[in-house]
């Protein structure tokens, strides 16, 4: 079999349309399963729905270290209502980039892991601990058929695993030209909700004041203009201090003021794009995403349901968010939680030095800092098994590339060089796993 580079694997993965819903991840999972089986790596397929399976593979180690899990999802978000410059499922290489849905989130990570695993097998590497690889379905709509199912129904597959590598860290933020690689050690938790807004209904010909529609406008306006309170969590505090230590004195003093809740918003605004990227790490956030209400143009609705995407900082629960929203919106709304997974508030930094050192060697002028993911990932499920996940998908992205604005957007893409950079870094982690750094 000819050697497959990470870039080649990524192109193939993009060509599987795994838009979720409906997902249809089976052909993509079967492709990965075939690559692993062809080189003699043991695999297992587990599924609730045969069309939405999950793959778990194992590369045996020598037993001197706990198991290390590499995991990622193969489903992707929709491309509907987006204007793409290239077909989103072609996997085209153009202008030094691989284009397509999932290029960043997160088929590039899967390709890096796969390339490193195949290289490890071909070179006869026996790592210090077993290396497990899990490619899962359904992450983009909550993980019920993917990681959650594996953890709840097949926990024995992950016995002996202490650390995991998944999405979404290992990318650089550039501040004053200094590349600061963000290694995720924790994440916010999803709190998807519906808020019911009620008011008097009636005939559309009769003027209505202060009805449900007016209240909806008030709620949306307040959400747009107001911010929830600032909170300084342990991970964010360490991140800010480590970032400050890497910067010149004048910038160092500015960054440290982020840790003063009375000054945080002012400093975030002063930092421009960097501040906008960091803002969700300092507060719980809520975005309105869906509105349902009204049946006919001539009937004033008495009830409107507003869909809300809430994201909670570690240590916070839905009730905390309801209280904060009540203070901001000044409306008594009826909230219903649709999805909430309680994450861990404990962080094990045991693998952080190795991951940081791998990136430091790969990019000598860089600095590595811990990072709190503003979104959520399947890490919250593996945490239930006592597994500490690190978001580590190494990408030496150029300063001009806006990572946050490219994920889930039209023309999602990743530099070819960054894919191969990540595969090499992933292989070095496998090789050095278990050493004391």
Buried (B, 14 or more C-beta within 10 A) or exposed (E): EEEBBBBBBBBBBBBBBBBBEEBBBBEBBBBBBEBBEEEEBEBEEBBBBEBBBBBBBBBEBEEEBBBBBBBBBBBBBEBEEBEBEBBBBBBBBEEEBBBBBBBBBBBBBBBBBBBBBBBBBEEEBEBBBBBBBBBBBBBBBBBBBBBBBBBEEEEEBBEBBBBBBBBBBBBBBBBEEBBBBBBBBBBBBBBBBBBBBBBEBBEEEEEBEEBBBEBBEBBBEBBEEEBBEBBBBBBBEBBBBBBBEBBEEEBBEBBBBBBEEEBBBEBBEEBEEBBEBBBBBBBBBBEBEEEEBBEEEEEBBBBBBBBBBBBBBBEBEBEBBBEBBEEBBEBEBEBEBEBBBBBBBEBBBEBBEBBBBBBBEBBEEBBBBBBBBBBBBBBBBBBBBEBBBBBBBBBBBEEEBEBEEBBBBBBBBBBBBBBBBBBBBBBBBBBBBBEEE
